[in-house]
Amino acid sequence: MGFLLALVRIYMLALVVRAVFSWLSPQHRQNELYAFLHSITEPVLRPIRNVLPAPQGIDLSPLVAIIALQILSSLLLGL
């Protein structure tokens, strides 16, 4: 159970780092770290974006994903 909880927390960190990258200029998003983060987070974020509209162009999908992962963490801790 501890391993799964650690994976969830690492994934949340990946989502936060990807969100920070989105605030930087586009040339910063051309490095290998961003490409890796994009490849592991996009499969989760894309379905959220398809359902959740972006108010005023703000992508809230990382926030929704992090909240869902927090709930999952709480459930794992409760088991």
C-alpha positions in Angstrom: 0.0 0.0 0.0 2.9 2.4 0.8 4.3 1.9 -2.7 1.0 2.8 -4.3 0.7 5.9 -2.1 4.2 7.0 -3.0 3.4 6.6 -6.7 0.3 8.8 -6.3 2.3 11.5 -4.6 5.0 11.4 -7.2 2.4 11.8 -9.9 0.9 14.8 -8.1 4.4 16.3 -8.0 4.7 15.7 -11.8 1.4 17.5 -12.3 2.5 20.5 -10.3 5.9 20.7 -12.1 4.1 20.5 -15.4 1.7 23.3 -14.4 4.7 25.5 -13.4 6.3 24.8 -16.8 3.1 26.1 -18.4 3.8 29.5 -16.8 7.2 29.7 -18.5 8.0 30.9 -21.9 7.4 28.4 -24.7 11.1 27.7 -25.3 11.4 26.3 -21.8 8.8 23.7 -22.8 11.1 22.3 -25.4 13.4 20.4 -23.0 13.3 16.7 -22.3 11.9 17.0 -18.7 8.8 18.8 -20.1 8.4 16.2 -22.8 8.6 13.4 -20.2 6.1 15.2 -17.9 3.8 15.8 -20.8 3.9 12.2 -21.9 3.0 10.8 -18.4 0.4 13.5 -17.4 -1.5 14.1 -20.7 -3.4 10.8 -20.6 -5.0 11.9 -17.3 -5.4 15.6 -18.1 -6.9 15.3 -21.6 -10.1 13.5 -20.5 -10.6 16.1 -17.8 -10.1 18.9 -20.3 -12.6 17.3 -22.6 -15.3 17.5 -19.9 -14.3 20.6 -18.0 -14.5 23.9 -19.9 -11.6 26.3 -19.5 -13.0 29.5 -18.0 -11.3 32.5 -19.5 -8.7 30.2 -21.0 -7.4 28.9 -17.7 -6.7 25.2 -17.7 -8.0 23.8 -14.5 -7.4 20.1 -15.4 -4.2 19.8 -13.2 -6.1 21.1 -10.2 -9.0 18.7 -10.8 -6.5 15.8 -11.2 -4.6 16.7 -8.0 -7.9 16.9 -6.0 -8.9 13.5 -7.4 -5.5 12.1 -6.4 -5.7 13.6 -3.0 -9.1 11.8 -2.5 -7.4 8.6 -3.8 -4.6 9.1 -1.3 -7.1 9.5 1.5 -8.9 6.4 0.5 -5.6 4.4 0.4 -4.6 5.7 3.9 -8.0 4.7 5.2 -7.7 1.1 4.1 
